[in-house]
Amino acid sequence: INVKDGDLLTTLRDSFRSILQLEDISAILVPQHLTAKNVVMPTLVTDPEQLNGTDPLAPVFPLNAAKIVSRLTRKPMGAKVAVVLRPCEIRAFVELVKLKQGRIEEVVLVGIDCLGAFKNGDYIEIVGKKEEKFTSRFYKDALSGKNLTIEGFGLAPACKACENPIPNNADILIGLFGVDTDNHVLIQARTPKGEALYDSLDLFDTEEPPERSAAVESVFTERTVHLGKMLSETN
């Protein structure tokens, strides 16, 4: 997807709007800024015009959205829903499906490379200081490899040690690592269900950026080292 005017967040919102406008998609579950101050929560949206508050890159998630998707899909919905989840949320939902606590037939899993998140209280403290365009600053720093300590707060320990920041088990993958996000976003169909959605969108085909594999490997190595340190400190 071409990123218009270097605005990645608006480009993602427009992409979700395009998905919701598809004839066979009746709703989309996305992280959304609510009217309550500094709150980003998974929100089920049926009107494309109500996606202006969507923020899938906000470095916070107050709850695991897999639980919401599980409740939503326990019984047949009679409609198809797209759900935008972090890689860890997709893994959790897949496990709930295995336990018969959710159904995957009417769900299209849209996963985004995860840049990590702060503890909920820390995020509120940071954003409560009225830092403008916080999400944009965060994702640009994260993708450029800068230190993500902000106002004295660092990423949550679980995120620093997560070895699976890529949503490989999604139907549609939105890639950020190793991609020039000032100009493009990588979209990959990973399943037949994802291919059907991909073919319905106005996208252009291209090769995966050669820098992506190295960038993903770098993130994996960094987090593996951090996980090793955490385990050694625990022991």
N, C-alpha and C positions, 0 to 999 in steps of 0.2 A: 504494500500500500504506500502510495506517495504521502509524505508528511507535508502538509500545507503550512508554509510560513514557519517551519521549524517547531510547530506546536503539536507535540506528540499526544498530549492528553486530549485535545480537541479532535485529533485524527482518530483516536481510539473510540471516542464517543460517537463520532460519525459512523464508524465501522459497526458499532453495536446498533446504531439506529438503522443502518442498512439491513442488518440481520433481522431485526424486529419487524421490518417492513416486508420481509419475505412472506409469501402467502401461507406457507405451512408452519411458520413460527408464530405462536400466539402470545408468548411472553418471554422476557429475558430476566434472569436473576443476575444483578450486578452490585458491586460495592458502590454505595451512593451516600453522598453527604445529606444528612437529614437536617431538619430545621433546628434541632437541638445543637448547640454550639460544639464544634470540634468532633462530631460523631460521624463515623463512616460505617454503615451497616449494610449487610446483604439485603437488597430490596427487589421485590418482584415487580417489574414494570411492564405494562401492556400498551402504553401510549408512547410512541417514538419521541414526542415532544417533551416527555418528562425525563429525558436522559441527560439534561444539562448538568446535573449534579453528580454524574457518574465519575468515580475516581478509582480505577483499578490499580493505580500505582501508589496510592497512599500507603505509607509504611506502617500500617496498623490493621489489625482485624480483631475486634472485640470478641468474636466467637467463630467457631469453625463452621463455615457455611454448608459443609457436608451434612450436618444434622438437619438443616432446613430443607435441603434437596431430598434427603431421606423421607422426611415427613410429607413433603410435597408429592412424592412418587409412590408411596406405599400402595395406593390404589390407582387403577387406570385413570388418567386425566382426560382422555379423549382429545388431547391436543399435544403438540410438540413444544417443548420449552428449551431455550438455550440457557446455559448456566455458565457464568464466568467465574472460575475458581483458581486458587493457587494450587501448585503441584501437590502440596501436602493435603489440601482439601479434596482433590481428585482421588488421591490414594485412600483417604478415609472413606469417601463415598463408595468406592469400588469394594472396600471391605464390608461396608454396611449392606451392599447389594448381595454379597456372598452369604451374609447372615439373614437374608430374606427381609431386610428392614428398609428396602427401597427397590425401585425398578429402574432399569436403564433404557428400556425400549423407547420411551418418549422424550428422552433427554439428549441434547447435543452438548457435549462437554467442550468448553472453550477455555484453554489454559494459557497463562501468560508466564514467561520466564520470571521467576521470583527474585526480587532484589533484597528481600528481607523486610523485617518490621521491628519497630520499637515495642517495648512493653506498653500496654495501654495507658497506664498512668504517666509514663514518660512522654508519650506522644501528646497527650493532653497538655502536659506542662510546657512542652516546646511550642506547640501551635497556640497555646493560650497567651504566649508573649507576642502575639500578633505578627509573626513572621510571615511576610507576603509570599505567595506562590511557593509554599513549602514543598509540595509534591514535586514540582518542577526542579527545584534545587536538589531534592533528594535523589531523583532518578538520574539526573545528570552527573552528580557526584558518584553515585553507585556505578554507573556504566563507565566512568572514566577512571575508576580504581582509587578514588580519593578516600581518605579516612572518613568514616560515616559517624564519627562522634560529633554530635550537635548539642550545643548548650550543656556540654558535660555528660550527655546521655549517649549510650551506644546501642547497637542492635541487641535484641533479645538473645540470650545465650543459645537457645534452640535454633535460631536463624543463622547464627554464626557457624554452627556446627552442622547445618543441614547439608547433606551430600546429594540431594536430589532437587535442585532448583529449576530443573527443566521439566515441563509437563509432557513427557513423552507418551503418556497413556491418555492424552486428550484426543478428542475427535478433530479439533482444530487447535493448532499450536500458534501462538503469537510470540515470535522470537525477538528478543532485545539484545542479548549478549552477542558481541561481534558484529553488530549491525549499525550502520550510520543512521541513528534514529533522528537526526536533524533532517534527514531526507526520505528515509524509508522505514517501513516496518515489515518484518518477515512473517508471512502467513503460510502455514503448511497444513495440508489435509493429511491426517494420520490414519484414518479409517474410512471405509466406504461411506459411512454416515457423514464424515467430515468432507469427503469428496463431493457428495451431493450438495452440501451447503456451499462449499467453495465454488462449485460450478454455477451457482445461482447468483454469486456476487460479481461485481464489475472489477475484476482483478487482472493483472497481467503476469504472465509466467516469466520466471527468471531463475537463475541458479542460486543456490544458497551461498552467501558471502564466504569466501575462503577463510576469512578471519574468524568465523564463528566457532569452528571446532577448537581452535587454539584458545579462544576466549572462554569457552565452556570448560575446557580442561583446566585452565588457570583457576577458575572459580572453584572447581571440584577439588583441586589440589590444596588451595587455601583453606577450604572448609574442612578437608580431611585432617590437615595439620592442626587446626583449631580443635577439632573433635578429639584428636589424640592428646592434646594438652589438657582438655577438660577431663578426660578419663584418667590421665596420670595424676592430676590434682585430686580427683575423687579417691583414688587408691592411696 
